[in-house]
Amino acid sequence: MPALSEVIAALEALWPPERAEQWDAVGTVCGDPDATVGRVLFAVDPVQEVVDEAVRLGADLLVTHHPLYLRGTTTVAASTFKGRAVHTLIKHDIALHVAHTNADRADPGVSDALAGALDLRVTGPLVPDPTDPEGRRGLGRICALDPPLTLGEFAERAAKRLPATAQGIRVAGDPERTIRTVAVCGGSGDSLFDEVRAAGVDAYVTADLRHHPASEAREHGPLALVDAAHWATEWPWTEQAAAQLDEISDRHGWGLRTHVSRTVTDPWTAHAASTTHHHS
């Protein structure tokens, strides 16, 4: 069985920490580099429910997309929920490693996994990484939808293929419009509208769209918007990441057992559909 330090080296080759955004907090949060690793759990959020799942599973390493401490901290006291997560992890010899914006930017990265879940063919990055001569890394992806679908059909596909959440899928645009090209960005993507417009795609799939950016995008032109839950757009990456580690494990003869958390950590728990009232 490999040492944690060897597994982390493999993960950092997939998602180099120096490719994370300046503001981000990625890398190993806790763990003894000399401890051996046999079982690894992948998840989106390092919340207590996922930490408890790692304990039940007998995992030695938890890999999450979201950081536990984004802003830094002066305490890991168990009186705070983040501190309690750290206590639980250390008590059970479970390491925590985070790949966030460095996994967004990777090839393959978070948006490739999202495109794959929606059966889209990736043609390139939405925001290319200038340090990649191959032109494959970067934020978001531009994709082709073959064969084309109507916006309504495509939204139905997203609702079927992405893990179920209370929100479901919100759509802006004419449901009968034909969709041939799609930009995708796993997670919060409303800062990329300029790039999406420049790409000239028919639809944009992302999460966390707010009123003003969405309203402005609709006024600018016929771009259709497909908004899914943040967690749901990033969850496909956990399956992709586990498969990448499996491949490395096979190559090295490590015999790692990888697992993907199916715990829904989307914070929204219910959805009440509006009933239409017409006032004359």
C-alpha positions as CSV (number, residue, x, y, z in Angstrom):
1,M,0.0,0.0,0.0
2,P,1.3,3.5,-0.9
3,A,2.2,6.2,1.7
4,L,-0.1,9.2,1.8
5,S,2.8,11.3,0.4
6,E,2.9,9.1,-2.7
7,V,-0.9,9.4,-3.3
8,I,-0.8,13.2,-2.7
9,A,2.1,13.5,-5.2
10,A,-0.1,11.7,-7.8
11,L,-3.1,13.9,-7.0
12,E,-0.9,17.0,-7.3
13,A,0.3,15.8,-10.7
14,L,-3.3,15.7,-11.8
15,W,-4.2,19.0,-10.2
16,P,-1.1,21.1,-9.6
17,P,-1.8,23.4,-6.6
18,E,0.0,26.3,-8.4
19,R,-2.7,26.3,-11.0
20,A,-5.3,27.3,-8.4
21,E,-6.6,30.9,-8.3
22,Q,-4.7,33.2,-5.9
23,W,-7.6,33.4,-3.5
24,D,-8.1,29.7,-3.3
25,A,-7.1,27.2,-0.5
26,V,-6.1,23.9,-2.0
27,G,-3.9,21.0,-1.0
28,T,-3.6,18.8,2.1
29,V,-5.6,20.0,5.1
30,C,-4.7,17.2,7.5
31,G,-2.9,13.9,7.3
32,D,0.4,12.1,8.1
33,P,2.6,11.9,5.0
34,D,4.0,8.5,6.2
35,A,0.6,6.9,6.9
36,T,-0.5,4.2,4.4
37,V,-3.5,4.6,2.2
38,G,-5.8,1.8,1.1
39,R,-9.2,3.4,0.7
40,V,-10.0,6.8,-0.8
41,L,-13.4,8.6,-0.8
42,F,-14.2,11.4,-3.3
43,A,-16.8,14.1,-2.5
44,V,-17.7,17.7,-3.3
45,D,-18.0,19.1,0.2
46,P,-16.0,18.5,3.3
47,V,-19.1,18.7,5.6
48,Q,-19.6,16.6,8.7
49,E,-22.0,14.2,7.0
50,V,-19.3,13.3,4.4
51,V,-16.6,13.1,7.1
52,D,-18.8,10.6,9.0
53,E,-19.3,8.7,5.7
54,A,-15.4,8.5,5.4
55,V,-15.2,7.1,8.9
56,R,-17.9,4.4,8.2
57,L,-16.2,3.4,5.0
58,G,-12.8,3.1,6.7
59,A,-11.3,5.6,4.3
60,D,-7.7,6.7,4.8
61,L,-8.0,9.7,2.6
62,L,-10.9,12.0,1.7
63,V,-10.5,14.1,-1.4
64,T,-13.0,17.0,-1.8
65,H,-13.5,19.7,-4.4
66,H,-14.5,22.4,-1.9
67,P,-11.9,23.7,0.6
68,L,-12.6,23.3,4.3
69,Y,-10.9,26.5,5.3
70,L,-11.0,29.1,2.5
71,R,-10.1,32.1,4.6
72,G,-7.6,30.6,7.0
73,T,-8.2,30.0,10.7
74,T,-6.6,30.4,14.1
75,T,-8.5,27.5,15.7
76,V,-9.6,23.9,15.0
77,A,-11.5,23.6,18.2
78,A,-14.3,21.0,18.0
79,S,-16.7,23.7,19.2
80,T,-16.9,25.0,15.6
81,F,-18.3,22.7,12.8
82,K,-15.1,22.9,10.8
83,G,-13.0,22.2,13.8
84,R,-15.2,19.2,14.6
85,A,-14.6,17.9,11.1
86,V,-10.8,18.2,11.6
87,H,-11.1,16.4,15.0
88,T,-13.1,13.6,13.5
89,L,-10.7,13.2,10.5
90,I,-7.5,13.1,12.7
91,K,-9.1,10.9,15.3
92,H,-9.7,8.3,12.6
93,D,-6.5,8.7,10.7
94,I,-8.2,10.1,7.7
95,A,-6.3,12.7,5.6
96,L,-8.2,15.5,3.7
97,H,-6.9,16.8,0.4
98,V,-8.6,19.6,-1.6
99,A,-8.5,20.1,-5.4
100,H,-10.7,23.2,-6.2
101,T,-9.9,25.8,-8.9
102,N,-6.9,23.7,-9.9
103,A,-9.3,20.9,-10.7
104,D,-11.6,23.4,-12.5
105,R,-8.7,24.3,-14.8
106,A,-7.3,20.8,-15.4
107,D,-7.5,18.6,-18.5
108,P,-9.7,16.8,-17.8
109,G,-11.3,19.0,-15.2
110,V,-14.6,19.7,-13.5
111,S,-16.3,21.1,-16.7
112,D,-15.2,18.1,-18.8
113,A,-17.0,15.8,-16.3
114,L,-20.1,18.0,-16.5
115,A,-20.0,17.9,-20.3
116,G,-19.6,14.1,-20.2
117,A,-22.6,13.8,-17.9
118,L,-24.7,15.8,-20.4
119,D,-23.4,13.8,-23.4
120,L,-21.7,16.9,-24.9
121,R,-18.6,16.8,-27.1
122,V,-16.0,19.1,-25.8
123,T,-14.3,21.3,-28.5
124,G,-12.2,23.5,-26.2
125,P,-11.9,25.5,-23.1
126,L,-14.2,28.5,-22.5
127,V,-11.4,30.6,-20.9
128,P,-8.1,29.0,-22.2
129,D,-5.2,28.8,-19.8
130,P,-2.4,30.8,-21.5
131,T,0.2,28.4,-20.0
132,D,-1.2,25.4,-21.9
133,P,0.3,25.1,-25.5
134,E,-2.2,22.4,-26.3
135,G,-5.1,24.7,-25.7
136,R,-7.0,22.2,-23.7
137,R,-6.8,23.5,-20.1
138,G,-8.8,26.4,-18.7
139,L,-12.1,27.4,-17.1
140,G,-15.3,26.1,-18.6
141,R,-15.7,24.2,-21.8
142,I,-17.3,24.9,-25.2
143,C,-19.2,21.9,-26.5
144,A,-21.2,20.5,-29.4
145,L,-24.5,18.8,-28.9
146,D,-24.8,16.1,-31.5
147,P,-27.6,15.5,-32.5
148,P,-29.1,18.9,-31.7
149,L,-32.0,19.1,-29.2
150,T,-34.6,21.7,-28.4
151,L,-33.8,23.7,-25.2
152,G,-36.7,21.9,-23.5
153,E,-35.3,18.5,-24.4
154,F,-31.8,19.5,-23.4
155,A,-33.1,20.8,-20.0
156,E,-34.9,17.4,-19.5
157,R,-31.6,15.6,-20.3
158,A,-29.8,17.7,-17.7
159,A,-32.5,17.0,-15.1
160,K,-32.1,13.2,-15.8
161,R,-28.3,13.0,-16.1
162,L,-27.3,15.3,-13.2
163,P,-27.8,14.0,-9.6
164,A,-31.2,15.1,-8.3
165,T,-31.5,18.1,-6.0
166,A,-34.4,20.2,-4.6
167,Q,-33.8,22.9,-7.2
168,G,-33.8,20.7,-10.2
169,I,-33.0,22.7,-13.4
170,R,-34.0,26.3,-14.1
171,V,-34.2,27.4,-17.7
172,A,-34.2,30.8,-19.4
173,G,-35.2,30.9,-23.1
174,D,-37.6,29.6,-25.6
175,P,-38.1,25.8,-25.0
176,E,-38.6,25.2,-28.7
177,R,-35.2,26.8,-29.7
178,T,-32.7,24.4,-31.3
179,I,-29.5,23.9,-29.3
180,R,-26.4,22.9,-31.2
181,T,-23.6,24.4,-29.2
182,V,-23.3,24.7,-25.4
183,A,-20.8,26.3,-23.0
184,V,-20.6,24.6,-19.6
185,C,-19.0,25.7,-16.3
186,G,-19.2,23.5,-13.2
187,G,-20.0,25.6,-10.1
188,S,-20.7,29.4,-10.1
189,G,-20.3,30.6,-13.6
190,D,-21.9,34.1,-13.8
191,S,-18.6,35.8,-14.0
192,L,-18.0,34.3,-17.5
193,F,-20.8,35.8,-19.5
194,D,-18.5,37.9,-21.7
195,E,-16.6,34.8,-22.7
196,V,-19.8,32.8,-23.2
197,R,-21.2,35.6,-25.5
198,A,-17.9,35.8,-27.4
199,A,-18.0,32.0,-28.0
200,G,-21.4,32.5,-29.7
201,V,-23.0,29.4,-28.2
202,D,-26.7,28.6,-28.1
203,A,-26.9,27.7,-24.4
204,Y,-24.9,28.1,-21.2
205,V,-25.0,25.4,-18.4
206,T,-23.7,26.5,-15.0
207,A,-24.9,27.1,-11.4
208,D,-25.7,29.9,-9.0
209,L,-27.0,32.3,-11.6
210,R,-28.2,35.6,-10.0
211,H,-30.9,37.8,-11.2
212,H,-29.0,40.7,-12.7
213,P,-26.3,38.8,-14.6
214,A,-28.9,36.4,-16.0
215,S,-31.3,39.2,-16.9
216,E,-28.6,41.2,-18.7
217,A,-27.5,38.0,-20.5
218,R,-31.0,37.5,-21.7
219,E,-31.3,41.2,-22.9
220,H,-28.0,40.9,-24.8
221,G,-29.2,38.2,-27.2
222,P,-30.8,34.8,-27.6
223,L,-28.5,32.9,-25.3
224,A,-30.4,30.2,-23.4
225,L,-29.5,29.6,-19.7
226,V,-29.6,26.3,-17.9
227,D,-29.0,26.7,-14.2
228,A,-28.5,23.6,-12.0
229,A,-27.5,23.3,-8.4
230,H,-23.9,24.1,-7.6
231,W,-23.3,20.7,-6.0
232,A,-24.9,18.8,-8.9
233,T,-22.7,20.5,-11.6
234,E,-19.6,19.5,-9.7
235,W,-20.5,16.1,-8.6
236,P,-19.6,14.3,-11.9
237,W,-16.0,15.4,-11.3
238,T,-15.9,13.1,-8.3
239,E,-16.5,10.1,-10.5
240,Q,-14.0,11.3,-13.1
241,A,-11.4,12.0,-10.3
242,A,-11.9,8.5,-8.8
243,A,-11.4,6.9,-12.2
244,Q,-8.2,8.9,-12.7
245,L,-6.8,7.7,-9.3
246,D,-7.9,4.1,-10.2
247,E,-5.8,4.3,-13.3
248,I,-2.7,5.6,-11.4
249,S,-3.2,2.9,-8.7
250,D,-3.3,0.2,-11.4
251,R,-0.2,1.5,-13.0
252,H,1.7,1.5,-9.7
253,G,0.2,-1.7,-8.4
254,W,-1.1,0.2,-5.4
255,G,-4.4,-1.7,-5.1
256,L,-6.3,1.4,-3.9
257,R,-10.1,1.1,-3.4
258,T,-11.7,4.3,-4.5
259,H,-15.3,5.4,-3.6
260,V,-17.5,8.2,-4.7
261,S,-19.8,9.8,-2.1
262,R,-23.5,9.8,-3.1
263,T,-24.4,11.9,-0.1
264,V,-26.4,14.9,-1.4
265,T,-24.6,17.9,0.2
266,D,-26.6,20.5,-1.8
267,P,-27.8,22.8,1.0
268,W,-31.3,23.2,-0.4
269,T,-33.7,20.5,0.8
270,A,-37.1,21.2,-0.7
271,H,-38.7,23.0,-3.7
272,A,-42.2,24.3,-3.8
273,A,-43.3,25.0,-7.3
274,S,-45.2,28.3,-7.8
275,T,-48.9,28.0,-8.8
276,T,-49.8,30.5,-11.5
277,H,-52.3,33.2,-10.7
278,H,-53.6,35.6,-13.3
279,H,-54.8,38.9,-12.1
280,S,-56.9,40.9,-14.6
